[in-house]
Amino acid sequence: MNFIDTFEKHRTEPHISLDVYSKVLRLQLGNDLKTVKKIYLDTNYWLELRNAALGHAKNVIFSDLLKSLINKVECGNIICPISDENYYEILKQTDPDTLQVSAKLIDELSKGVALLGPEERVQFEILYFIQSAIYGEQSVYSPDEFIWTKVVFTYGTQHPHNSVFSPEEQLVIQKAFLDQMWTMSFCDMVNTMGIDQIRKMPRFKDITPQLNKDKVTHAHENNSFKQLFLSEIAGVLDCYKPLFEDAMIYLFEKEYGHKPTDEEIKKTDSGKSIANVIYNLFKMNKLGKYFPSVVIGAGLYASVRQDIQRKFKFNDMSDFRHAQAALPYFDYFFTENSLRDLIKRNNLRFDKQYSCIVESNPCEAVTLLKQIGNS
């Protein structure tokens, strides 16, 4: 990892806050990616491509796909950013050699670019909706501009704090630290963590037994897919009420220069009010493309709940998170058959709703890649 020394630069720019500087970097990145097609590879594709890179591909088409991806990335036609789910699943590998190959491949195809982590992504979607509704869409950055970051910030953006330093010097350190992290590669991250720490990373619990039990218990409560979908939406919105309230407090402070009082916050009950507005917009099919993380997650869960013959599987949780990341923000989503079929079901048609081409056949993926940049 190369050391990036920007301390003196930031000492000459004390007027630029950390928030502003962070936004500048994000906006520059988003602007650089505007004309580039984004391809989301689910983790199975990344692992198959890793095997191809090692010369161990069971299916020769993945060797062809790897060559095509590398060529299109080098030509500037495409990029393959990763998500938090990719990051988490890639680090499940316990063999340091294959992990290094995977990390190197991700660095090559992603160019160090990643999608904002789920928490920041949802916060952005909330702010995007509320600010657009109040001040108009021109008042807020579009998702294409502001949804991208670097791989080190896949799970959120953090900055160092230490009261030993003066506020002025701490600002310099924070901005210089951001510069350093902005250049850090996936390989750098793997080497910094070390294989022993990676092996100790916590893993998700299997909640499918409870989901399948609840599916049977509550089967009688909804008579149609729409009711089932609305039930899922209501449940998610209820959890998001504190986030809606935080967004309104942020916008109030931005407008008036101070936070509302506790009494004002309690009186308006903005979290509940916004949740109700969003629910009713969804009910009337007027939500448009807002809140994709909510809509996609709720829709996929509802679709499985409605299918009497299908039980929730452990991999479903990961698949749904991949879909929530890929569909709204990428041009192509290469995944497995079962998730592709679920996304394209007539009761969802999320591929059409979010204008994302979803493919599971690697032969078709190669064909699609050949068409990019040739028109």
C-alpha positions as CSV (number, residue, x, y, z in Angstrom):
1,M,0.0,0.0,0.0
2,N,1.4,3.4,-1.1
3,F,1.5,6.2,1.5
4,I,-0.5,9.3,0.3
5,D,0.8,12.5,1.9
6,T,-1.7,15.3,1.6
7,F,-1.3,16.9,5.0
8,E,0.2,20.1,3.8
9,K,-2.4,20.5,1.0
10,H,-5.2,20.3,3.6
11,R,-3.4,22.7,6.0
12,T,-3.8,25.3,3.2
13,E,-7.5,24.6,2.9
14,P,-9.0,24.9,6.4
15,H,-12.2,26.4,4.9
16,I,-13.1,23.1,3.4
17,S,-15.0,20.9,5.9
18,L,-14.7,17.2,6.1
19,D,-18.3,16.8,4.9
20,V,-17.7,19.0,1.9
21,Y,-14.4,17.3,1.0
22,S,-16.0,13.9,1.2
23,K,-18.9,15.0,-1.1
24,V,-16.4,16.4,-3.6
25,L,-14.6,13.0,-3.8
26,R,-17.9,11.1,-4.2
27,L,-19.2,13.5,-6.9
28,Q,-15.9,13.3,-8.8
29,L,-16.2,9.5,-8.8
30,G,-19.8,9.6,-9.8
31,N,-19.1,12.0,-12.7
32,D,-16.2,9.7,-13.9
33,L,-18.6,6.8,-14.0
34,K,-21.5,8.5,-15.8
35,T,-20.8,7.1,-19.2
36,V,-19.6,3.7,-18.1
37,K,-21.9,0.7,-18.0
38,K,-22.0,-0.9,-14.5
39,I,-22.1,-4.6,-14.3
40,Y,-23.0,-6.3,-11.0
41,L,-21.5,-9.8,-10.6
42,D,-23.0,-11.9,-7.8
43,T,-20.5,-13.8,-5.7
44,N,-20.9,-17.0,-7.6
45,Y,-19.8,-15.2,-10.7
46,W,-16.8,-13.7,-8.9
47,L,-15.8,-17.2,-7.7
48,E,-16.2,-18.7,-11.2
49,L,-14.1,-15.9,-12.7
50,R,-11.5,-16.5,-9.9
51,N,-11.3,-20.2,-11.0
52,A,-10.8,-19.1,-14.6
53,A,-8.0,-16.7,-13.5
54,L,-6.4,-19.7,-11.8
55,G,-6.8,-21.9,-14.9
56,H,-9.3,-24.1,-13.0
57,A,-12.5,-23.1,-14.8
58,K,-15.0,-26.1,-15.0
59,N,-16.8,-24.3,-17.8
60,V,-14.6,-22.8,-20.5
61,I,-17.2,-20.0,-21.1
62,F,-16.1,-18.4,-17.8
63,S,-12.5,-18.0,-19.3
64,D,-14.1,-16.3,-22.3
65,L,-16.2,-14.1,-20.0
66,L,-13.1,-13.1,-17.9
67,K,-11.2,-12.1,-21.0
68,S,-14.2,-10.1,-22.3
69,L,-14.7,-8.3,-18.9
70,I,-11.0,-7.4,-18.6
71,N,-11.0,-6.1,-22.2
72,K,-14.1,-4.0,-21.7
73,V,-12.8,-2.6,-18.4
74,E,-9.5,-1.7,-20.0
75,C,-11.3,0.1,-22.8
76,G,-13.3,2.1,-20.3
77,N,-16.7,0.6,-21.5
78,I,-17.6,-1.1,-18.3
79,I,-16.8,-1.4,-14.6
80,C,-17.8,-4.0,-12.0
81,P,-18.2,-2.3,-8.6
82,I,-18.7,-4.5,-5.6
83,S,-21.3,-4.4,-2.8
84,D,-21.1,-5.1,0.9
85,E,-22.6,-8.5,0.1
86,N,-19.8,-9.3,-2.3
87,Y,-17.2,-8.1,0.2
88,Y,-18.7,-10.3,3.0
89,E,-19.0,-13.4,0.9
90,I,-15.6,-13.1,-0.8
91,L,-14.0,-12.9,2.7
92,K,-15.6,-16.3,3.6
93,Q,-12.7,-17.9,1.7
94,T,-10.3,-19.5,4.2
95,D,-7.5,-20.3,1.7
96,P,-5.2,-17.3,1.6
97,D,-4.0,-18.0,-2.0
98,T,-7.4,-18.1,-3.6
99,L,-8.5,-15.1,-1.5
100,Q,-5.6,-13.1,-2.9
101,V,-6.5,-14.1,-6.4
102,S,-10.1,-13.0,-5.8
103,A,-9.0,-9.7,-4.3
104,K,-6.7,-9.0,-7.2
105,L,-9.5,-9.8,-9.7
106,I,-11.9,-7.5,-7.9
107,D,-9.3,-4.7,-7.9
108,E,-8.8,-5.2,-11.6
109,L,-12.5,-5.2,-12.6
110,S,-13.9,-2.8,-10.1
111,K,-11.1,-0.3,-10.3
112,G,-11.6,0.1,-6.5
113,V,-15.2,1.3,-6.9
114,A,-18.0,0.0,-4.6
115,L,-21.6,0.7,-4.0
116,L,-22.5,2.6,-0.7
117,G,-23.2,0.1,2.1
118,P,-26.8,-0.7,2.9
119,E,-27.2,1.7,5.9
120,E,-25.8,4.7,4.0
121,R,-27.7,3.6,0.8
122,V,-31.0,3.6,2.7
123,Q,-30.2,6.9,4.3
124,F,-29.5,8.4,0.9
125,E,-32.7,7.0,-0.6
126,I,-34.7,8.5,2.3
127,L,-33.1,11.9,1.9
128,Y,-33.4,11.8,-1.9
129,F,-37.2,11.2,-1.6
130,I,-37.9,13.8,1.1
131,Q,-35.7,16.5,-0.3
132,S,-37.1,15.9,-3.8
133,A,-40.6,16.1,-2.5
134,I,-40.0,19.4,-0.6
135,Y,-37.5,21.3,-2.8
136,G,-37.6,19.5,-6.1
137,E,-35.2,16.9,-7.6
138,Q,-32.8,19.6,-8.7
139,S,-32.0,20.3,-5.0
140,V,-30.5,16.9,-4.3
141,Y,-27.7,14.8,-6.0
142,S,-29.0,12.1,-8.2
143,P,-28.2,8.4,-7.3
144,D,-26.0,8.1,-10.4
145,E,-23.8,10.8,-9.0
146,F,-23.8,10.0,-5.3
147,I,-24.2,6.3,-4.7
148,W,-20.6,5.3,-5.4
149,T,-17.6,5.1,-3.1
150,K,-14.4,3.1,-2.7
151,V,-14.0,-0.5,-1.5
152,V,-12.7,0.4,1.9
153,F,-16.0,2.2,2.6
154,T,-18.2,-0.6,1.6
155,Y,-19.5,-1.0,5.1
156,G,-19.8,2.7,5.9
157,T,-17.6,5.8,6.1
158,Q,-15.7,6.5,9.3
159,H,-13.2,9.1,10.2
160,P,-10.6,9.2,13.0
161,H,-11.2,11.4,16.1
162,N,-8.8,12.3,18.9
163,S,-9.2,15.1,21.3
164,V,-5.4,15.4,21.7
165,F,-5.3,17.4,18.5
166,S,-6.7,20.8,18.0
167,P,-9.9,21.0,15.8
168,E,-7.9,22.5,13.0
169,E,-5.2,19.8,13.0
170,Q,-7.8,17.1,13.5
171,L,-9.6,18.3,10.3
172,V,-6.3,18.0,8.4
173,I,-5.7,14.5,9.7
174,Q,-9.3,13.4,8.9
175,K,-9.1,14.7,5.3
176,A,-5.6,13.2,4.8
177,F,-6.9,9.9,6.2
178,L,-9.8,10.0,3.8
179,D,-7.3,10.5,0.9
180,Q,-5.3,7.5,2.1
181,M,-8.4,5.2,2.4
182,W,-9.7,6.4,-1.0
183,T,-6.6,4.8,-2.7
184,M,-6.7,1.6,-0.7
185,S,-7.3,-1.6,-2.8
186,F,-9.1,-4.8,-1.9
187,C,-5.7,-6.5,-1.8
188,D,-4.5,-3.9,0.6
189,M,-7.5,-4.5,2.9
190,V,-6.9,-8.3,2.8
191,N,-3.3,-7.9,3.6
192,T,-4.0,-5.4,6.4
193,M,-6.6,-7.6,8.1
194,G,-4.6,-10.8,7.7
195,I,-6.1,-14.3,7.1
196,D,-6.4,-15.0,10.9
197,Q,-8.7,-12.1,11.5
198,I,-10.7,-12.7,8.3
199,R,-11.4,-16.3,9.5
200,K,-12.7,-14.9,12.8
201,M,-15.2,-12.6,11.1
202,P,-18.8,-13.0,12.3
203,R,-21.3,-14.9,10.1
204,F,-25.0,-14.3,9.5
205,K,-27.3,-16.5,11.5
206,D,-29.7,-18.8,9.6
207,I,-33.2,-17.3,10.1
208,T,-34.9,-19.4,7.5
209,P,-36.6,-21.8,10.0
210,Q,-38.4,-18.9,11.6
211,L,-39.3,-17.4,8.3
212,N,-40.8,-20.6,7.0
213,K,-42.7,-21.1,10.3
214,D,-44.0,-17.5,10.1
215,K,-44.9,-18.1,6.4
216,V,-47.3,-20.9,7.4
217,T,-48.6,-19.1,10.6
218,H,-49.6,-15.9,8.7
219,A,-50.6,-17.5,5.4
220,H,-54.3,-16.7,6.0
221,E,-53.8,-13.0,6.6
222,N,-53.4,-11.9,3.0
223,N,-55.7,-12.8,0.1
224,S,-53.6,-11.5,-2.7
225,F,-50.0,-10.8,-3.7
226,K,-50.7,-7.0,-3.4
227,Q,-51.8,-7.4,0.2
228,L,-48.8,-9.5,0.9
229,F,-46.5,-7.0,-0.7
230,L,-48.1,-4.1,1.3
231,S,-47.8,-6.1,4.5
232,E,-44.0,-6.4,3.9
233,I,-43.7,-2.7,2.9
234,A,-45.5,-1.7,6.1
235,G,-43.2,-3.8,8.2
236,V,-40.1,-2.2,6.7
237,L,-41.4,1.4,6.9
238,D,-42.2,0.9,10.6
239,C,-38.6,0.0,11.2
240,Y,-37.5,3.1,9.2
241,K,-39.5,5.7,11.2
242,P,-36.4,6.8,13.2
243,L,-34.5,7.3,10.0
244,F,-37.3,9.4,8.5
245,E,-37.3,11.6,11.6
246,D,-33.4,11.9,11.4
247,A,-33.7,13.0,7.8
248,M,-36.3,15.7,8.7
249,I,-34.1,17.0,11.5
250,Y,-31.1,17.2,9.2
251,L,-33.1,19.2,6.6
252,F,-34.6,21.5,9.3
253,E,-31.1,22.2,10.6
254,K,-29.8,22.8,7.1
255,E,-32.6,25.3,6.4
256,Y,-32.7,27.2,9.8
257,G,-29.2,26.7,11.2
258,H,-30.3,24.9,14.3
259,K,-32.1,21.7,15.3
260,P,-35.8,21.6,16.2
261,T,-36.6,21.3,19.9
262,D,-37.6,18.0,21.4
263,E,-41.1,19.3,21.7
264,E,-41.3,20.2,18.0
265,I,-40.0,16.8,17.1
266,K,-42.5,15.0,19.3
267,K,-45.4,17.2,18.0
268,T,-44.8,16.7,14.3
269,D,-44.1,12.9,14.7
270,S,-42.4,13.2,11.3
271,G,-41.2,9.6,11.2
272,K,-44.7,8.2,11.4
273,S,-46.1,10.9,9.0
274,I,-43.6,10.1,6.3
275,A,-44.0,6.4,6.7
276,N,-47.7,6.8,6.1
277,V,-47.2,9.0,3.1
278,I,-44.8,6.4,1.5
279,Y,-47.2,3.5,2.3
280,N,-50.1,5.3,0.6
281,L,-48.0,6.2,-2.4
282,F,-47.0,2.6,-2.8
283,K,-50.6,1.5,-2.3
284,M,-51.7,3.8,-5.2
285,N,-48.8,2.7,-7.4
286,K,-47.4,6.2,-7.3
287,L,-44.0,5.6,-5.6
288,G,-42.2,5.4,-8.9
289,K,-38.5,4.4,-8.5
290,Y,-38.1,5.8,-5.0
291,F,-36.9,3.6,-2.2
292,P,-35.7,0.7,-4.3
293,S,-34.0,-1.0,-1.3
294,V,-37.4,-1.2,0.5
295,V,-39.5,-2.1,-2.6
296,I,-37.1,-4.8,-3.9
297,G,-36.6,-6.5,-0.5
298,A,-40.3,-6.5,0.3
299,G,-41.2,-7.7,-3.2
300,L,-38.9,-10.7,-3.1
301,Y,-39.9,-11.7,0.4
302,A,-43.6,-11.4,-0.6
303,S,-43.1,-13.4,-3.7
304,V,-41.6,-16.3,-1.8
305,R,-44.2,-16.1,0.9
306,Q,-47.0,-16.4,-1.7
307,D,-45.4,-19.4,-3.4
308,I,-46.9,-22.4,-1.4
309,Q,-44.4,-24.8,-2.9
310,R,-41.3,-22.8,-2.1
311,K,-39.6,-22.5,1.2
312,F,-37.1,-19.9,2.2
313,K,-33.5,-21.0,1.8
314,F,-30.5,-19.8,3.7
315,N,-29.0,-18.4,0.4
316,D,-32.2,-16.4,-0.2
317,M,-31.1,-13.7,2.3
318,S,-27.9,-13.1,0.5
319,D,-29.6,-13.3,-2.9
320,F,-32.1,-10.6,-1.9
321,R,-29.3,-8.3,-0.7
322,H,-27.5,-8.8,-4.0
323,A,-30.7,-7.8,-5.9
324,Q,-31.3,-4.7,-3.7
325,A,-27.8,-3.5,-4.6
326,A,-27.8,-4.4,-8.2
327,L,-31.2,-3.6,-9.7
328,P,-31.5,0.1,-9.0
329,Y,-28.0,1.2,-9.7
330,F,-26.4,-1.1,-12.3
331,D,-27.1,-1.7,-16.0
332,Y,-26.5,-5.4,-15.9
333,F,-26.9,-8.1,-13.2
334,F,-25.3,-11.5,-13.7
335,T,-26.6,-13.9,-11.2
336,E,-28.0,-17.5,-10.8
337,N,-31.1,-19.0,-12.4
338,S,-33.4,-19.0,-9.3
339,L,-32.9,-15.3,-8.5
340,R,-33.2,-14.3,-12.1
341,D,-36.5,-16.1,-12.4
342,L,-37.8,-14.6,-9.1
343,I,-36.9,-11.1,-10.2
344,K,-38.6,-11.6,-13.6
345,R,-41.9,-13.0,-12.2
346,N,-44.9,-11.3,-13.6
347,N,-45.9,-10.1,-10.1
348,L,-42.6,-8.2,-9.8
349,R,-40.8,-7.6,-13.1
350,F,-38.1,-5.7,-11.2
351,D,-35.7,-6.0,-14.2
352,K,-38.2,-3.8,-16.3
353,Q,-39.0,-1.5,-13.4
354,Y,-35.4,-0.6,-12.8
355,S,-34.1,-1.0,-16.4
356,C,-31.5,-3.5,-15.4
357,I,-30.7,-6.5,-17.7
358,V,-30.7,-9.6,-15.5
359,E,-28.9,-12.7,-16.9
360,S,-27.8,-16.0,-15.4
361,N,-26.4,-17.8,-18.5
362,P,-22.7,-17.0,-18.8
363,C,-22.9,-17.6,-22.6
364,E,-25.6,-14.9,-22.8
365,A,-23.4,-12.7,-20.6
366,V,-20.5,-12.9,-23.1
367,T,-22.9,-12.0,-25.9
368,L,-24.2,-9.0,-24.0
369,L,-20.6,-7.8,-23.3
370,K,-19.8,-8.0,-27.0
371,Q,-22.5,-5.5,-27.7
372,I,-21.2,-2.9,-25.2
373,G,-19.2,-0.2,-26.7
374,N,-19.7,-1.3,-30.3
375,S,-22.7,0.9,-31.1
